[in-house]
Amino acid sequence: MEEVVQQEELSEEEVDSEEEEEGTDEAEKWIVPDGFKAIVDTPLAAQIDNSIVGEHLIFKWNGVGWCHGWAQKLYPNHRRGCNVEVVYEDGDRRDRILRVQDYGHGGAVVAGAWCLLQSV
């Protein structure tokens, strides 16, 4: 069974305190979209296959922060070095490389991290 974590509700003081401690700006904060939980368990490399198509995920962009989207199609032969096309909420489509070693969640991950989501 997959372990999941839901976004915590923090008071305004706690949010301000965390931002000062971590030095992150507002856009870089860990955010799980409403209606979803983060899947904490890291997938196996073998699980990044056709079964990921249609799955919701968040991806951390440098300077932008976490963006919600879903895997639209898999590139088994790594088209331009990427293995998945991701469609984001705003309709933007981007080819991404989703690697097991980049899977992460929470506030202390670097740009390029990604995390699968589960509907609640």
N, C-alpha and C positions, 0 to 999 in steps of 0.2 A: 504494500500500500504506500502511495506517495505521501510524503510529509508536505504540508502546505502551511504558509504563513500569510496572515492578512495584515494589511496596512494598519499601523497603530494610530489611534487618535491621540494627539498631543496638545497640551495647552499652548497658548501663545508664548508664555515664558519658556517652556521646554523647547519649543521650536527655535526661538531666538538663541537660547543657550547652546543647543546642538549646532547651530550654524556657526557660532563663535568658536566652539571647540573644533569642529571639523574644517572650518574655513571654506565651506561650500557656498556657492551662491544659490539663489532660489531655484534656478533652472536645473541645477545638478542634483537636487534632492531625490531620494528614492521614492518613487510614487507608483503604487499599484492602482490601476484604474478601477473605478467603482464596478462592482459585479464580478470581480475576479480575485483570486488568491494566487500568490506566487508558488510555483512548484520548487521546493527547496532542494530535492534530490537531483543531483547532476545526472543528466542522461548519459548513457553509454554512447560511444562513437557510432556503434551499429544502429542506434536508435535515431540518428539523424539521417533518415531515409524517407521514403514516400509517406510514412505514417505521420511525419511532421506537417505535411501539407494540410492547410486549414486550421492549424493550431495557432492560438493567440500567443503573442510574446511581447516583451518589451526589450528595447535595444538602447544602450547608452551611447549617445552621440557626443563627441568632443565639443564643448562649449554650448551645447543645447540641453543635454540631460536625457532623461528617459522618455522614449516615444513608444506608444502602443501601436501594434500592427498585427498582421497574421501572415503566415507562410503561404504564399500563393502557388509557388511551384518549386520543385526540386531540380537542381542541375547535377545529375549524377556524374558528369564528366567535368565538373568544376568550370563552368563558363566564366571566362575572364578571372579565374581564381576564386570565384564565388560558388557556393553550393545551393543557395536558396534565393528566390525572389520574395521580398517582403513588401506587402502593401500596407501603408500606414493610414491612420484614421483620416487624414486630409486627402487621401487618394494618391499620394506620392508613392511611386514604386521604386524600390532600390534593390540591387543585387547585393547580397551580404555573404560573408563567410561565417558560418556558425560552427565554432569549434568547441569541443568539450572543455578545453583548458580556459576558454573565455567565459564559461557559464558562471554567473554570479548573481547575487542579490544583496540588498541592503545598500547603505550609503557609502561604503568604503571600497567601491570597485572602480576600475578605470574605464575610460571610454573604450568601446568595442565589446563591453560585457553585454550579455543577453540572458534572459530568463523566460522560461515558459510559464504560461498562465493557465489557470483552471477556473471555469465559471463556478460561481457560488449560487 
